[in-house]
Amino acid sequence: MIQSSKPFKTQTPYPVSLPVTNEYGCYEIRLESIGGLGANLCGKMLGELGALYLKLNSSNFSSYGSEKRGSPVKSHIRWCAPEKFLRLCSPVVEPNVLGIFHEALLGTYPLLQDSTENTCIVLNSTLSPEDAAKKYQISRGRLFCLPALEIAMAEKSRINMVMLGAITAVLGFVPLEMAEELCRGTVGKKYPQLIEANLNGLRRGYEHIRNNNSFDCSKCVSQNANNSPKDTQTFTWGYKNAPIGGVNPRIGSTVSND
């Protein structure tokens, strides 16, 4: 758990009151990405944002395989009120905010099978939210889209800073100035020559979400939605439905890539 006594200079009273929490009193964020896009650093910064600036109890951890470019990466962030103990250390299953750094992941992994109607999905895509919901058959949650790669290239920034700005806008209770201060304290210390470019990317991501419409995915009804039998058959194997003897009858190197 992250702890610090360094205050953020603002007139807003902190710690903040979280707008919604789950049965454990936590507000949860999950980032889905591939190696090389900076989701691990973005998750760490969101963890620091909760603890050092919002004065909440905060935790963050990432899970990845070979730690190389192109491999799947997940980052899990939890915030809870300072008077509550943050005892959970398991992966975030039903996030309040889901950030997807690469839209191709939607066609490969079941990122949305545990999303709810209250999940806010931030997707790096050039498509409009409505078109993306139809293309990827997203039937739950509220979808926000932004061309994070295009913005990052235009500002000579990184995708993770653009996505951080977008997620800050979606949260709704974190001021942009606070995210900028976080960026200066994290990226600026290590790469001072890149701080202005990254701040511009952060602001562009924030402004894009604030100035563009989102889409209620419940309006996108499809027979092949995220909770379809195909997803259940492909990705949900347990002691009740696993093949007898532990034999994998599917031809191919893995269950999901046959």
Secondary structure as the mmCIF struct_conf table of DSSP 4:
data_model
#
loop_
_struct_conf.conf_type_id
_struct_conf.id
_struct_conf.beg_label_comp_id
_struct_conf.beg_label_asym_id
_struct_conf.beg_label_seq_id
_struct_conf.end_label_comp_id
_struct_conf.end_label_asym_id
_struct_conf.end_label_seq_id
HELX_LH_PP_P HELX_LH_PP_P1 LYS A 6 PHE A 8
BEND BEND1 GLN A 11 THR A 12
BEND BEND2 TYR A 14 PRO A 15
HELX_LH_PP_P HELX_LH_PP_P2 VAL A 16 LEU A 18
BEND BEND3 PRO A 19 PRO A 19
TURN_TY1_P TURN_TY1_P1 GLU A 23 TYR A 24
BEND BEND4 GLY A 25 GLY A 25
STRN STRN1 CYS A 26 ILE A 34
TURN_TY1_P TURN_TY1_P2 GLY A 35 GLY A 36
BEND BEND5 LEU A 37 LEU A 37
HELX_RH_AL_P HELX_RH_AL_P1 ALA A 39 GLU A 48
HELX_RH_PI_P HELX_RH_PI_P1 LEU A 49 TYR A 53
BEND BEND6 LEU A 54 LEU A 54
STRN STRN2 ASN A 57 TYR A 64
BEND BEND7 GLY A 65 SER A 66
BEND BEND8 LYS A 68 LYS A 68
TURN_TY1_P TURN_TY1_P3 ARG A 69 GLY A 70
BEND BEND9 SER A 71 SER A 71
STRN STRN3 PRO A 72 CYS A 80
TURN_TY1_P TURN_TY1_P4 PRO A 82 GLU A 83
BEND BEND10 LYS A 84 LYS A 84
BEND BEND11 SER A 90 SER A 90
HELX_LH_PP_P HELX_LH_PP_P3 PRO A 91 VAL A 92
BEND BEND12 VAL A 93 GLU A 94
BEND BEND13 ASN A 96 ASN A 96
STRN STRN4 VAL A 97 ILE A 100
BEND BEND14 PHE A 101 PHE A 101
HELX_RH_3T_P HELX_RH_3T_P1 GLU A 103 GLY A 107
TURN_TY1_P TURN_TY1_P5 THR A 108 THR A 108
BEND BEND15 TYR A 109 TYR A 109
TURN_TY1_P TURN_TY1_P6 LEU A 111 ASP A 114
TURN_TY1_P TURN_TY1_P7 GLU A 117 ASN A 118
STRN STRN5 CYS A 120 ASN A 124
BEND BEND16 THR A 126 LEU A 127
HELX_RH_AL_P HELX_RH_AL_P2 PRO A 129 LYS A 135
TURN_TY1_P TURN_TY1_P8 TYR A 136 GLN A 137
BEND BEND17 ARG A 140 GLY A 141
STRN STRN6 ARG A 142 LEU A 146
HELX_RH_AL_P HELX_RH_AL_P3 ALA A 148 GLU A 155
TURN_TY1_P TURN_TY1_P9 LYS A 156 LYS A 156
HELX_RH_AL_P HELX_RH_AL_P4 ILE A 159 LEU A 171
BEND BEND18 GLY A 172 VAL A 174
HELX_RH_AL_P HELX_RH_AL_P5 LEU A 176 LYS A 190
HELX_RH_3T_P HELX_RH_3T_P2 PRO A 192 LEU A 194
HELX_RH_AL_P HELX_RH_AL_P6 ILE A 195 ASN A 211
BEND BEND19 ASN A 212 ASN A 212
STRN STRN7 PHE A 215 ASP A 216
HELX_RH_3T_P HELX_RH_3T_P3 CYS A 217 LYS A 219
TURN_TY1_P TURN_TY1_P10 GLN A 223 ASN A 224
TURN_TY1_P TURN_TY1_P11 ASN A 226 ASN A 227
HELX_RH_AL_P HELX_RH_AL_P7 PRO A 229 PHE A 235
TURN_TY1_P TURN_TY1_P12 TYR A 239 ASN A 241
BEND BEND20 ALA A 242 ALA A 242
HELX_LH_PP_P HELX_LH_PP_P4 PRO A 243 PRO A 243
HELX_RH_3T_P HELX_RH_3T_P4 ILE A 244 GLY A 246
BEND BEND21 ARG A 250 ARG A 250
BEND BEND22 GLY A 252 VAL A 255
TURN_TY1_P TURN_TY1_P13 SER A 256 ASN A 257
#
